[in-house]
Amino acid sequence: MTPHHSPYKSKGGLGRLVNALRYSAQGLSAAFKHEAAFRQELFLAAVLIPIAIWASRSTAELLLLLGTLFFVLIVELINSALEALADTITLEHHPLIGRAKDLGSAAVMLSIIFCTVVWLCVLGARLFGSTI
């Protein structure tokens, strides 16, 4: 094995797919168990999905609304992964780790702002009869 290849990388095939699905399920479970923000955003998504079905006037609008919800969850997962990795390095204050955590938090905030703007545009169009 060369020093450039990780011994943890899979070889491929159906086994790789099964392992990837298992790791993904473990990641979602860990996020639900350990990340309050993820649980809150997941709860909000569960509440908003039926509203998205009602509010959307086309498949494209429905996908847009659902996509922004999933986008927030995805960014939150990446932020949580970054924070977990940073915390394994040190729990002491370090300016670069603090910056990394702040950047991850900013990414979550921007995804939430984007989601909110999209939802307001679509709901506004639905409630007031205009087009977006």
OpenMM code with the backbone's topology and positions (N, CA, C; nanometers):
from openmm import Vec3, app, unit

residues = "MET THR PRO HIS HIS SER PRO TYR LYS SER LYS GLY GLY LEU GLY ARG LEU VAL ASN ALA LEU ARG TYR SER ALA GLN GLY LEU SER ALA ALA PHE LYS HIS GLU ALA ALA PHE ARG GLN GLU LEU PHE LEU ALA ALA VAL LEU ILE PRO ILE ALA ILE TRP ALA SER ARG SER THR ALA GLU LEU LEU LEU LEU LEU GLY THR LEU PHE PHE VAL LEU ILE VAL GLU LEU ILE ASN SER ALA LEU GLU ALA LEU ALA ASP THR ILE THR LEU GLU HIS HIS PRO LEU ILE GLY ARG ALA LYS ASP LEU GLY SER ALA ALA VAL MET LEU SER ILE ILE PHE CYS THR VAL VAL TRP LEU CYS VAL LEU GLY ALA ARG LEU PHE GLY SER THR ILE".split()
positions = [
    Vec3(0.0847, -0.1179, 0.0000),
    Vec3(0.0000, 0.0000, 0.0000),
    Vec3(0.0890, 0.1239, 0.0000),
    Vec3(0.0580, 0.2187, -0.0865),
    Vec3(0.1366, 0.3409, -0.0936),
    Vec3(0.0923, 0.4361, 0.0172),
    Vec3(0.1788, 0.5289, 0.0550),
    Vec3(0.1427, 0.6222, 0.1622),
    Vec3(0.0308, 0.7194, 0.1231),
    Vec3(-0.0061, 0.7219, -0.0039),
    Vec3(-0.1095, 0.8144, -0.0502),
    Vec3(-0.2497, 0.7547, -0.0452),
    Vec3(-0.2613, 0.6292, -0.0078),
    Vec3(-0.3911, 0.5639, -0.0042),
    Vec3(-0.4300, 0.5348, 0.1403),
    Vec3(-0.5503, 0.5712, 0.1748),
    Vec3(-0.6002, 0.5466, 0.3094),
    Vec3(-0.6428, 0.4010, 0.3227),
    Vec3(-0.6057, 0.3360, 0.4318),
    Vec3(-0.6515, 0.1986, 0.4523),
    Vec3(-0.8004, 0.1922, 0.4844),
    Vec3(-0.8608, 0.3061, 0.5081),
    Vec3(-1.0030, 0.3110, 0.5423),
    Vec3(-1.0929, 0.3266, 0.4209),
    Vec3(-1.0344, 0.3536, 0.3051),
    Vec3(-1.1138, 0.3662, 0.1835),
    Vec3(-1.1572, 0.2283, 0.1368),
    Vec3(-1.2827, 0.2197, 0.0927),
    Vec3(-1.3336, 0.0907, 0.0467),
    Vec3(-1.2881, 0.0631, -0.0954),
    Vec3(-1.3055, -0.0606, -0.1361),
    Vec3(-1.2613, -0.1041, -0.2683),
    Vec3(-1.3674, -0.0822, -0.3757),
    Vec3(-1.4924, -0.0699, -0.3354),
    Vec3(-1.5983, -0.0493, -0.4334),
    Vec3(-1.6969, -0.1637, -0.4329),
    Vec3(-1.7891, -0.1591, -0.5268),
    Vec3(-1.8879, -0.2648, -0.5402),
    Vec3(-2.0050, -0.2482, -0.4449),
    Vec3(-2.0854, -0.3529, -0.4355),
    Vec3(-2.2056, -0.3505, -0.3534),
    Vec3(-2.1729, -0.3323, -0.2055),
    Vec3(-2.0633, -0.3913, -0.1603),
    Vec3(-2.0222, -0.3757, -0.0209),
    Vec3(-1.9962, -0.2304, 0.0143),
    Vec3(-1.9376, -0.1569, -0.0796),
    Vec3(-1.9117, -0.0152, -0.0584),
    Vec3(-2.0424, 0.0605, -0.0407),
    Vec3(-2.1413, 0.0284, -0.1229),
    Vec3(-2.2711, 0.0944, -0.1147),
    Vec3(-2.3395, 0.0653, 0.0196),
    Vec3(-2.3348, -0.0600, 0.0616),
    Vec3(-2.3948, -0.0984, 0.1895),
    Vec3(-2.3259, -0.0249, 0.3047),
    Vec3(-2.1920, -0.0211, 0.3005),
    Vec3(-2.1184, 0.0506, 0.4053),
    Vec3(-2.1497, 0.1997, 0.4032),
    Vec3(-2.1577, 0.2582, 0.2850),
    Vec3(-2.1875, 0.4010, 0.2744),
    Vec3(-2.3245, 0.4322, 0.3337),
    Vec3(-2.4219, 0.3470, 0.3060),
    Vec3(-2.5553, 0.3676, 0.3629),
    Vec3(-2.5539, 0.3534, 0.5147),
    Vec3(-2.4768, 0.2563, 0.5644),
    Vec3(-2.4666, 0.2366, 0.7089),
    Vec3(-2.4005, 0.3576, 0.7747),
    Vec3(-2.2922, 0.4079, 0.7157),
    Vec3(-2.2231, 0.5242, 0.7718),
    Vec3(-2.3127, 0.6480, 0.7682),
    Vec3(-2.3882, 0.6616, 0.6625),
    Vec3(-2.4804, 0.7753, 0.6525),
    Vec3(-2.5875, 0.7686, 0.7603),
    Vec3(-2.6418, 0.6505, 0.7819),
    Vec3(-2.7425, 0.6333, 0.8874),
    Vec3(-2.6818, 0.6626, 1.0240),
    Vec3(-2.5579, 0.6185, 1.0465),
    Vec3(-2.4909, 0.6478, 1.1727),
    Vec3(-2.4703, 0.7985, 1.1899),
    Vec3(-2.4380, 0.8669, 1.0818),
    Vec3(-2.4188, 1.0114, 1.0869),
    Vec3(-2.5478, 1.0848, 1.1196),
    Vec3(-2.6568, 1.0438, 1.0546),
    Vec3(-2.7861, 1.1062, 1.0849),
    Vec3(-2.8285, 1.0794, 1.2286),
    Vec3(-2.8043, 0.9579, 1.2741),
    Vec3(-2.8374, 0.9227, 1.4120),
    Vec3(-2.7552, 1.0048, 1.5108),
    Vec3(-2.6262, 1.0197, 1.4836),
    Vec3(-2.5399, 1.0996, 1.5707),
    Vec3(-2.5833, 1.2458, 1.5723),
    Vec3(-2.6195, 1.2982, 1.4566),
    Vec3(-2.6652, 1.4376, 1.4502),
    Vec3(-2.7919, 1.4554, 1.5321),
    Vec3(-2.8835, 1.3614, 1.5193),
    Vec3(-3.0087, 1.3711, 1.5944),
    Vec3(-2.9830, 1.3599, 1.7450),
    Vec3(-2.8921, 1.2717, 1.7817),
    Vec3(-2.8649, 1.2470, 1.9237),
    Vec3(-2.7860, 1.3604, 1.9891),
    Vec3(-2.6895, 1.4176, 1.9177),
    Vec3(-2.5939, 1.5090, 1.9792),
    Vec3(-2.6093, 1.6555, 1.9392),
    Vec3(-2.6866, 1.6853, 1.8377),
    Vec3(-2.6912, 1.8230, 1.7859),
    Vec3(-2.8307, 1.8825, 1.7994),
    Vec3(-2.8464, 1.9708, 1.8968),
    Vec3(-2.9765, 2.0344, 1.9211),
    Vec3(-3.0214, 2.1157, 1.7996),
    Vec3(-2.9293, 2.1859, 1.7356),
    Vec3(-2.9660, 2.2673, 1.6193),
    Vec3(-3.0209, 2.1786, 1.5076),
    Vec3(-2.9592, 2.0628, 1.4856),
    Vec3(-3.0075, 1.9713, 1.3826),
    Vec3(-3.1489, 1.9233, 1.4157),
    Vec3(-3.1732, 1.8888, 1.5419),
    Vec3(-3.3074, 1.8445, 1.5822),
    Vec3(-3.4100, 1.9554, 1.5593),
    Vec3(-3.3740, 2.0788, 1.5932),
    Vec3(-3.4660, 2.1907, 1.5737),
    Vec3(-3.4952, 2.2126, 1.4254),
    Vec3(-3.3931, 2.2090, 1.3436),
    Vec3(-3.4117, 2.2289, 1.2001),
    Vec3(-3.4885, 2.1132, 1.1375),
    Vec3(-3.4658, 1.9927, 1.1854),
    Vec3(-3.5400, 1.8768, 1.1367),
    Vec3(-3.6875, 1.8871, 1.1743),
    Vec3(-3.7157, 1.9302, 1.2962),
    Vec3(-3.8539, 1.9505, 1.3394),
    Vec3(-3.9208, 2.0576, 1.2526),
    Vec3(-3.8505, 2.1668, 1.2293),
    Vec3(-3.9053, 2.2729, 1.1455),
    Vec3(-3.9321, 2.2223, 1.0037),
    Vec3(-3.8416, 2.1412, 0.9510),
    Vec3(-3.8625, 2.0841, 0.8176),
    Vec3(-3.9865, 1.9956, 0.8163),
    Vec3(-4.0045, 1.9152, 0.9211),
    Vec3(-4.1224, 1.8275, 0.9279),
    Vec3(-4.2511, 1.9081, 0.9311),
    Vec3(-4.2494, 2.0226, 0.9969),
    Vec3(-4.3668, 2.1099, 1.0012),
    Vec3(-4.3883, 2.1777, 0.8655),
    Vec3(-4.2796, 2.2165, 0.8005),
    Vec3(-4.2905, 2.2937, 0.6767),
    Vec3(-4.3181, 2.2088, 0.5525),
    Vec3(-4.2864, 2.0804, 0.5554),
    Vec3(-4.3089, 1.9970, 0.4361),
    Vec3(-4.4559, 1.9956, 0.3933),
    Vec3(-4.5519, 1.9755, 0.4852),
    Vec3(-4.6917, 1.9821, 0.4409),
    Vec3(-4.7308, 2.1212, 0.3883),
    Vec3(-4.6740, 2.2244, 0.4471),
    Vec3(-4.7010, 2.3603, 0.3988),
    Vec3(-4.6438, 2.3775, 0.2587),
    Vec3(-4.5279, 2.3188, 0.2339),
    Vec3(-4.4677, 2.3264, 0.1002),
    Vec3(-4.5564, 2.2584, -0.0027),
    Vec3(-4.6146, 2.1452, 0.0353),
    Vec3(-4.7039, 2.0734, -0.0567),
    Vec3(-4.8261, 2.1594, -0.0882),
    Vec3(-4.8798, 2.2269, 0.0134),
    Vec3(-4.9960, 2.3145, -0.0061),
    Vec3(-4.9591, 2.4400, -0.0847),
    Vec3(-4.8463, 2.5009, -0.0506),
    Vec3(-4.8114, 2.6319, -0.1062),
    Vec3(-4.7602, 2.6255, -0.2493),
    Vec3(-4.6983, 2.5163, -0.2861),
    Vec3(-4.6375, 2.5113, -0.4191),
    Vec3(-4.7455, 2.4950, -0.5261),
    Vec3(-4.7261, 2.5673, -0.6340),
    Vec3(-4.8204, 2.5624, -0.7453),
    Vec3(-4.7671, 2.4807, -0.8612),
    Vec3(-4.6463, 2.4279, -0.8441),
    Vec3(-4.5867, 2.3436, -0.9486),
    Vec3(-4.4850, 2.2512, -0.8833),
    Vec3(-4.4453, 2.1525, -0.9590),
    Vec3(-4.3421, 2.0618, -0.9097),
    Vec3(-4.2126, 2.1375, -0.8844),
    Vec3(-4.1829, 2.2335, -0.9708),
    Vec3(-4.0600, 2.3116, -0.9545),
    Vec3(-4.0623, 2.3903, -0.8230),
    Vec3(-4.1761, 2.4522, -0.7914),
    Vec3(-4.1858, 2.5249, -0.6648),
    Vec3(-4.1738, 2.4311, -0.5457),
    Vec3(-4.2363, 2.3152, -0.5545),
    Vec3(-4.2267, 2.2181, -0.4451),
    Vec3(-4.0814, 2.1757, -0.4247),
    Vec3(-4.0137, 2.1441, -0.5324),
    Vec3(-3.8735, 2.1050, -0.5218),
    Vec3(-3.7873, 2.2187, -0.4682),
    Vec3(-3.8186, 2.3406, -0.5050),
    Vec3(-3.7451, 2.4562, -0.4542),
    Vec3(-3.7634, 2.4698, -0.3030),
    Vec3(-3.8874, 2.4601, -0.2569),
    Vec3(-3.9134, 2.4710, -0.1134),
    Vec3(-3.8483, 2.3573, -0.0357),
    Vec3(-3.8667, 2.2349, -0.0838),
    Vec3(-3.8061, 2.1203, -0.0156),
    Vec3(-3.6534, 2.1258, -0.0237),
    Vec3(-3.6035, 2.1696, -0.1372),
    Vec3(-3.4586, 2.1795, -0.1550),
    Vec3(-3.3937, 2.2753, -0.0573),
    Vec3(-3.4597, 2.3872, -0.0285),
    Vec3(-3.4013, 2.4805, 0.0670),
    Vec3(-3.4004, 2.4221, 0.2079),
    Vec3(-3.5032, 2.3436, 0.2414),
    Vec3(-3.5052, 2.2775, 0.3733),
    Vec3(-3.3912, 2.1770, 0.3846),
    Vec3(-3.3734, 2.0946, 0.2808),
    Vec3(-3.2650, 1.9973, 0.2818),
    Vec3(-3.1282, 2.0659, 0.2819),
    Vec3(-3.1200, 2.1797, 0.2126),
    Vec3(-2.9948, 2.2555, 0.2092),
    Vec3(-2.9541, 2.2994, 0.3500),
    Vec3(-3.0497, 2.3493, 0.4282),
    Vec3(-3.0204, 2.3892, 0.5657),
    Vec3(-2.9709, 2.2691, 0.6462),
    Vec3(-3.0385, 2.1552, 0.6319),
    Vec3(-2.9975, 2.0354, 0.7059),
    Vec3(-2.8578, 1.9893, 0.6640),
    Vec3(-2.8286, 1.9949, 0.5356),
    Vec3(-2.6978, 1.9533, 0.4851),
    Vec3(-2.5877, 2.0434, 0.5399),
    Vec3(-2.6107, 2.1743, 0.5354),
    Vec3(-2.5098, 2.2675, 0.5862),
    Vec3(-2.4910, 2.2475, 0.7368),
    Vec3(-2.5997, 2.2226, 0.8082),
    Vec3(-2.5898, 2.1966, 0.9524),
    Vec3(-2.5078, 2.0702, 0.9791),
    Vec3(-2.5270, 1.9652, 0.8993),
    Vec3(-2.4478, 1.8430, 0.9155),
    Vec3(-2.2993, 1.8695, 0.8920),
    Vec3(-2.2687, 1.9458, 0.7882),
    Vec3(-2.1290, 1.9779, 0.7598),
    Vec3(-2.0699, 2.0625, 0.8727),
    Vec3(-2.1460, 2.1590, 0.9230),
    Vec3(-2.1001, 2.2412, 1.0344),
    Vec3(-2.0762, 2.1552, 1.1587),
    Vec3(-2.1664, 2.0639, 1.1868),
    Vec3(-2.1510, 1.9760, 1.3031),
    Vec3(-2.0281, 1.8865, 1.2881),
    Vec3(-2.0036, 1.8386, 1.1670),
    Vec3(-1.8846, 1.7562, 1.1419),
    Vec3(-1.7575, 1.8375, 1.1654),
    Vec3(-1.7576, 1.9613, 1.1178),
    Vec3(-1.6429, 2.0499, 1.1373),
    Vec3(-1.6185, 2.0747, 1.2864),
    Vec3(-1.7257, 2.1007, 1.3605),
    Vec3(-1.7121, 2.1248, 1.5039),
    Vec3(-1.6624, 2.0004, 1.5772),
    Vec3(-1.7132, 1.8832, 1.5418),
    Vec3(-1.6680, 1.7593, 1.6055),
    Vec3(-1.5199, 1.7357, 1.5772),
    Vec3(-1.4794, 1.7588, 1.4547),
    Vec3(-1.3388, 1.7418, 1.4190),
    Vec3(-1.2518, 1.8415, 1.4949),
    Vec3(-1.2952, 1.9658, 1.5024),
    Vec3(-1.2196, 2.0682, 1.5757),
    Vec3(-1.2068, 2.0312, 1.7231),
    Vec3(-1.3148, 1.9781, 1.7796),
    Vec3(-1.3119, 1.9422, 1.9216),
    Vec3(-1.2220, 1.8220, 1.9500),
    Vec3(-1.1953, 1.7389, 1.8488),
    Vec3(-1.1016, 1.6287, 1.8699),
    Vec3(-0.9574, 1.6785, 1.8710),
    Vec3(-0.9350, 1.7923, 1.8087),
    Vec3(-0.8001, 1.8493, 1.8051),
    Vec3(-0.7677, 1.9131, 1.9400),
    Vec3(-0.8581, 1.9971, 1.9888),
    Vec3(-0.8399, 2.0592, 2.1198),
    Vec3(-0.9715, 2.1197, 2.1655),
    Vec3(-0.9926, 2.1154, 2.2951),
    Vec3(-1.1082, 2.1830, 2.3539),
    Vec3(-1.0677, 2.3195, 2.4087),
    Vec3(-0.9377, 2.3463, 2.4079),
    Vec3(-0.8890, 2.4769, 2.4510),
    Vec3(-0.9143, 2.5796, 2.3412),
    Vec3(-0.9210, 2.7063, 2.3842),
    Vec3(-0.9435, 2.8131, 2.2860),
    Vec3(-0.8225, 2.8233, 2.1927),
    Vec3(-0.8513, 2.8222, 2.0640),
    Vec3(-0.7488, 2.8445, 1.9628),
    Vec3(-0.8111, 2.9346, 1.8574),
    Vec3(-0.7440, 3.0436, 1.8197),
    Vec3(-0.8075, 3.1397, 1.7278),
    Vec3(-0.8473, 3.0804, 1.5927),
    Vec3(-0.7673, 2.9902, 1.5383),
    Vec3(-0.8027, 2.9339, 1.4084),
    Vec3(-0.9183, 2.8350, 1.4196),
    Vec3(-0.9239, 2.7574, 1.5270),
    Vec3(-1.0373, 2.6674, 1.5465),
    Vec3(-1.1629, 2.7486, 1.5724),
    Vec3(-1.1497, 2.8562, 1.6500),
    Vec3(-1.2632, 2.9453, 1.6718),
    Vec3(-1.3129, 3.0046, 1.5406),
    Vec3(-1.2192, 3.0449, 1.4550),
    Vec3(-1.2578, 3.1000, 1.3248),
    Vec3(-1.3284, 2.9950, 1.2404),
    Vec3(-1.2768, 2.8719, 1.2408),
    Vec3(-1.3391, 2.7643, 1.1631),
    Vec3(-1.4823, 2.7399, 1.2105),
    Vec3(-1.5009, 2.7379, 1.3421),
    Vec3(-1.6357, 2.7180, 1.3954),
    Vec3(-1.7266, 2.8350, 1.3610),
    Vec3(-1.6744, 2.9569, 1.3671),
    Vec3(-1.7538, 3.0745, 1.3301),
    Vec3(-1.7920, 3.0711, 1.1825),
    Vec3(-1.6998, 3.0282, 1.0975),
    Vec3(-1.7289, 3.0180, 0.9542),
    Vec3(-1.8372, 2.9150, 0.9275),
    Vec3(-1.8299, 2.8017, 0.9962),
    Vec3(-1.9347, 2.7003, 0.9818),
    Vec3(-2.0693, 2.7541, 1.0267),
    Vec3(-2.0699, 2.8266, 1.1370),
    Vec3(-2.1934, 2.8862, 1.1861),
    Vec3(-2.2484, 2.9890, 1.0875),
    Vec3(-2.1595, 3.0667, 1.0278),
    Vec3(-2.2019, 3.1648, 0.9277),
    Vec3(-2.2639, 3.0954, 0.8064),
    Vec3(-2.2090, 2.9813, 0.7675),
    Vec3(-2.2653, 2.9057, 0.6551),
    Vec3(-2.4074, 2.8599, 0.6876),
    Vec3(-2.4279, 2.8132, 0.8101),
    Vec3(-2.5625, 2.7733, 0.8510),
    Vec3(-2.6561, 2.8936, 0.8464),
    Vec3(-2.6118, 3.0071, 0.8994),
    Vec3(-2.6950, 3.1266, 0.9003),
    Vec3(-2.7333, 3.1691, 0.7580),
    Vec3(-2.6373, 3.1674, 0.6668),
    Vec3(-2.6674, 3.2055, 0.5283),
    Vec3(-2.7650, 3.1085, 0.4639),
    Vec3(-2.7526, 2.9792, 0.4944),
    Vec3(-2.8468, 2.8821, 0.4378),
    Vec3(-2.9872, 2.9064, 0.4916),
    Vec3(-2.9979, 2.9437, 0.6189),
    Vec3(-3.1289, 2.9726, 0.6773),
    Vec3(-3.1879, 3.1002, 0.6173),
    Vec3(-3.1050, 3.2012, 0.5970),
    Vec3(-3.1531, 3.3252, 0.5333),
    Vec3(-3.2029, 3.2954, 0.3923),
    Vec3(-3.1261, 3.2183, 0.3156),
    Vec3(-3.1666, 3.1824, 0.1802),
    Vec3(-3.2990, 3.1064, 0.1815),
    Vec3(-3.3109, 3.0102, 0.2705),
    Vec3(-3.4339, 2.9320, 0.2839),
    Vec3(-3.5515, 3.0244, 0.3154),
    Vec3(-3.5319, 3.1151, 0.4079),
    Vec3(-3.6389, 3.2072, 0.4485),
    Vec3(-3.6826, 3.2957, 0.3329),
    Vec3(-3.5889, 3.3487, 0.2587),
    Vec3(-3.6224, 3.4362, 0.1452),
    Vec3(-3.7009, 3.3592, 0.0389),
    Vec3(-3.6555, 3.2383, 0.0073),
    Vec3(-3.7264, 3.1564, -0.0923),
    Vec3(-3.8689, 3.1287, -0.0445),
    Vec3(-3.8830, 3.0869, 0.0821),
    Vec3(-4.0154, 3.0566, 0.1361),
    Vec3(-4.1052, 3.1798, 0.1350),
    Vec3(-4.0522, 3.2952, 0.1713),
    Vec3(-4.1337, 3.4174, 0.1706),
    Vec3(-4.1791, 3.4520, 0.0295),
    Vec3(-4.0923, 3.4337, -0.0677),
    Vec3(-4.1299, 3.4619, -0.2071),
    Vec3(-4.2400, 3.3672, -0.2545),
    Vec3(-4.2241, 3.2390, -0.2282),
    Vec3(-4.3235, 3.1415, -0.2740),
    Vec3(-4.4555, 3.1591, -0.1985),
    Vec3(-4.4479, 3.1757, -0.0671),
    Vec3(-4.5713, 3.1960, 0.0105),
    Vec3(-4.6395, 3.3268, -0.0272),
    Vec3(-4.5608, 3.4303, -0.0508),
    Vec3(-4.6175, 3.5572, -0.0958),
    Vec3(-4.6899, 3.5414, -0.2279),
    Vec3(-4.6295, 3.4690, -0.3192),
    Vec3(-4.6939, 3.4461, -0.4488),
    Vec3(-4.8215, 3.3655, -0.4319),
    Vec3(-4.8207, 3.2684, -0.3439),
    Vec3(-4.9396, 3.1839, -0.3201),
    Vec3(-5.0521, 3.2632, -0.2541),
    Vec3(-5.0172, 3.3428, -0.1536),
    Vec3(-5.1176, 3.4155, -0.0774),
    Vec3(-5.1698, 3.5388, -0.1486),
    Vec3(-5.0843, 3.6032, -0.2278),
    Vec3(-5.1231, 3.7278, -0.2916),
    Vec3(-5.1418, 3.7163, -0.4409),
    Vec3(-5.1319, 3.5938, -0.4936),
    Vec3(-5.1645, 3.5677, -0.6323),
    Vec3(-5.0659, 3.6176, -0.7350),
    Vec3(-4.9481, 3.6578, -0.6941),
    Vec3(-4.8501, 3.7035, -0.7912),
    Vec3(-4.7619, 3.5870, -0.8326),
    Vec3(-4.6712, 3.6141, -0.9234),
    Vec3(-4.5756, 3.5116, -0.9653),
    Vec3(-4.4376, 3.5496, -0.9139),
    Vec3(-4.3562, 3.4480, -0.8963),
    Vec3(-4.2209, 3.4780, -0.8494),
    Vec3(-4.1244, 3.4798, -0.9645),
] * unit.nanometer
topology = app.Topology()
chain = topology.addChain("A")
for resn in residues:
    res = topology.addResidue(resn, chain)
    for name in ("N", "CA", "C"):
        topology.addAtom(name, app.Element.getBySymbol(name[0]), res)
